Amino acid sequence: MSRVSRCLDNQPIERFWGTYKSESYYLTKHDTYEDVLKNVSNYIRYYNNHRYTERLEGLSPNEYRRVA
């Protein structure tokens, strides 16, 4: 961990949650806490296996790890 008031340790997870909120959470109606948990689980599965990104040469994160 870095010093107090340094957010560098948090950056990757903060970016993920920001992406999740804009791509999924705000676009879906959740009636129960279990619905939210299911949506998060489904999004993580989608994010790792099917979400293609330009930064990863057009591959999903799991495909990129297999190739690299």
GUDOVO-158587 format. One record per atom (N, C-alpha, C, CB): x, y, z. Coordinates in steps of 0.05 Angstrom, whole numbers, plus 5000, padded with zeros to 4 digits. Glycine has a CB too. Example, Ala and Ser with C-alpha at 12.3 -4.5 7.8 and 13.67 -1.06 7.14 Angstrom:
2
526448865156 524649105156 526449345156 522649115181 525749555142 527349795143 525850015157 528249885114 
// end
This chain:
68
501749765000 500050005000 501850255000 498150005024 500850454987 502350704987 501450875011 501850854961 502551115012 501951295035 498951375035 503751545034 498151495057 495451605059 495051825038 494951715088 492651835028 491852035007 493051974980 492752315016 493951734976 494951654949 493151444938 497951544951 491851504916 489851324905 490951124884 487651484893 493451114880 494550934859 493950644863 497550974857 493750554888 493050274894 490150214886 493450214923 488450404887 485650374882 484850404852 484050564898 486550514836 485850594809 484650364792 488350694795 485750124791 484549924774 481649854782 486249674774 481149814807 478449734816 476549964813 478449634844 477450214818 475650444814 474850474784 477050704823 476750414767 476050434738 474050214731 478650404721 474449974741 472649754735 469749824744 473549494749 469449924769 466849984780 465550214764 466950054810 467150404756 466050624740 465050524713 468250834735 466550344700 465650224675 463150054679 467950054663 463149904700 460749734706 458249904710 461349564732 458550114725 456250294730 455150414705 456950514750 456950514688 455950644663 454950444642 458250814652 456050204642 455250014621 453049824630 457649854613 452549794656 450649594665 448849694687 452049354674 449949784709 448349844733 446150054728 450149934755 446850274716 444950494712 442950424690 446350744705 443450224674 441650144652 439749924660 443250064628 440049814684 438449584692 436949644718 440249334697 434349564719 432749594743 433249364762 429749624736 433849424787 434449214807 432349234828 437249244819 430849014833 428849014854 429848914880 426548834845 431848734880 432848624905 435948634904 431848334909 437048594927 439948574930 441048334914 440848544959 439548114913 440447884898 440547944868 438547644903 438748114858 438848204830 441448354824 436448374824 442248524843 444748674840 447148484839 445048884862 447148294858 449348094858 449547934832 449047904882 447247844822 447047694797 448047864774 444247594792 447248124774 448048294752 451048344753 446648564754 452248384776 455148414779 456548164769 455948484808 455647934777 456847684769 456747644739 455547444783 454447704727 454147684698 455947884684 451247724690 456148124694 457848324681 460848254683 457448604695 461748144705 464548064708 465147834688 465147964736 463247654685 463547434665 463747554637 461247234667 461947744631 461947874604 464548034601 459448064602 465348184621 467748354619 470248194613 468048514646 470447964626 472847794622 472847624597 473247624646 470447544588 470347354566 469347454539 468647124574 467747674539 466447754515 466848044508 463647694516 467748214526 468048504521 470648554507 467748664548 470548614481 472948664466 473848954469 472448594436 476448994472 477449264475 479649324455 478449304504 479749564446 481749654427 484549644440 481149934417 484749714465 487249714480 488549434481 486849824508 486949224480 487948954481 487948824453 486248784500 488348994433 488548904406 486048764396 490948714403 483748854405 481148744396 480448484409 481248714367 481748414431 481148164444 479848214471 483747994448 478448014482 477448024509 479847984528 475147814514 479548064554 481848024572 482847734574 481048124600 481047544575 481847264577 483247174551 479447084582 482247254528 483647184503 486447304502 481947284478 486647554510 489247694510 491247544528 488947984519 490347454552 492147314570 493047044558 490747264597 491246914543 491946654531 494046694509 489446514519 493746914493 495546964471 498347064481 494347174452 498247224502 500747344511 502547164527 500147584528 
// end
